[in-house]
Every structure is written in C-alpha cells, then in structure tokens.
Amino acid sequence: MTAVVRAEGLTKYYGRRRGLEDLTLEIRPGEIFGYLGPNGAGKTTTIRLLLDVIRPTRGHVRVLGAGSREAAVRARIGYLPGELALEGRERAADYLAFLGRVRGGVPAARIEALAERLDADLSVPMRKLSKGNKQKIGLIQAFMHEPDLLILDEPTGGLDPLVQQEFLTMVREVRASGRTVLMSSHVLAEVEHVSDRVGIVRAGRLVAVENVAALREKAMRRVELHFDAPVPAEAFADLPGVRELRVEGAGLRCTIDGRPDALVKAAARFTVVHLVSEEPDLEEIFLTYYSDEGRDDDRQEPA
C-alpha cells in the first residue's frame, strides 16, 4: 500500500533555531492521522514542509507519490492553514466561486451544501467576518473539491461546539470515502474522537506514533473496587501492572499500568459488589510525553 505522505529525515532549522528535526513518518491511504503537540512544537513547520511552502534543511518528503510542488499533486490536496488572511472586500460566495474555478470547477451546489452544514453566511464580505466565520470559509475551500488528501492545521479554532461536531462528521466522511486526512491540533478531544493514529511531536521531534487504542492500553487508569466483606491486602500484593495499591477494609483503590487482567483474576476470589474504572484521558496520556526534561528554549517555530 503506497503511503499518501512519506517523510524521511525531514529537518528544518530557522537559522540556529530548530523547527523540526529528523522526522520520519508515513501516513496511510484512508486514515485520519492526528498530529499532536503544543504551540511551537513543530506541527506547522511539518505541514509547510509537506506543502513545499518552505524547503527543508535536509531530508525529503513525497506526497501522493510525488513532490508537492507539482501542480497535479497540489490539485489533489485540500489545505486549511492555521492562520487565515481573509480580508478582501468580495463576498465569501464570490471568493469560493473563484477558488472553485481555479480548481477545475466546483459545483455551486457543493459549496452551498457545505455552507449550510457549517452554518456559514456566504453573503457577507470577508473582511467583515468574525474569526469563527472565517474559519468556516477556510474549511469550505479545503473540502469543496473533494481532495485525496486533506491537511488541516488547527481546524476548529473559533468554531462553536455544534459546528465542531459537524466538522468532525465531515472528516469521518472523508475517511469513509477512502481519502486521507492529516489534522494537527493541540485540542486533544477532537483528535481522540476521529483519529486512527496519532503522532506526538515535542520540541521539533516526533516522539511517538501510535493508534489511539494502543495509547489508551499503555496508560495508567484508576480503579476502585468494593467487596461484600473486608479483603486481605496481601491477596493483591505484587500484581503485575498494579500501582499505588490501597486496601482499607472492604475497599480497594489502585492504578493499573496496561491491562487489568491480574487485578481482575485476584478480585474474582472475593465477592465484588461495586467497581469503578476511570478510563485514561488522552490528555493525561499526551502529557506523559511532555516532561520538563529535554525542553529547549530555542525550539519555537516562527508564527
């Protein structure tokens, strides 16, 4: 299966400042790939390199089997930048119609349908649009020509919760059609709900690529058990993966690192009357990759 995006050793320095270093990554056809990291971690630099907006210091990348500077490849990409400069006097409808013609023809009905889904008013001059409404126009122009690859940089900024949910539905539809999405974000919930895999970038370096289920399985979860009578603490001592164990009378609290199998089997020797398991939050998992160690003052990418 040919990768939609393949980067090898991709590195970008801005003078002495590191924007990205030694990124090696493949994004598969038909997947939603979440690209996670705080502001300044290297997400936007990565996207600009993929799109050939900036050139790498070293390394190389192929998008849709070719270089992204090729016109035929660019036509197959939908892109939403992290910062939208929509300050023209023309109406949003005229701007989108112009982009549709540039891209080989996008039916007006397609643009109108997307505007209705996102509750976007296309009759307003773009310079009068709020940040949230400009974001909607940016999303429409990215989706409207049904590209093979969608690259979305912080796509939900300024959107209200209902529009965010509709946007996530649109992203799932892209995947269902066999097309691919790369979505960068520091908003973990939106990535968690739609992504097949996530890449975590820190200080300009890719520190992990996992599917969401695997990340959850590796994470610590908090468990509380209540029995019908007091239980001996030694019955739960030294169980693999069990941490911070506290047994008080008929109650047990602990955290589990990985699978709960050993704890479940030990608890099965007694009568369990109540069980609470707090599923790990993706944010907690994410933050484990962001300890204070290894943070560099010069890692910030330009705005």
Summary of the structure (lengths in Angstrom):
residues: 303
radius of gyration: 23.5
end to end distance: 35.2
largest distance: 74.6
contacts: 927
relative contact order: 0.15
helix: 32%
strand: 30%
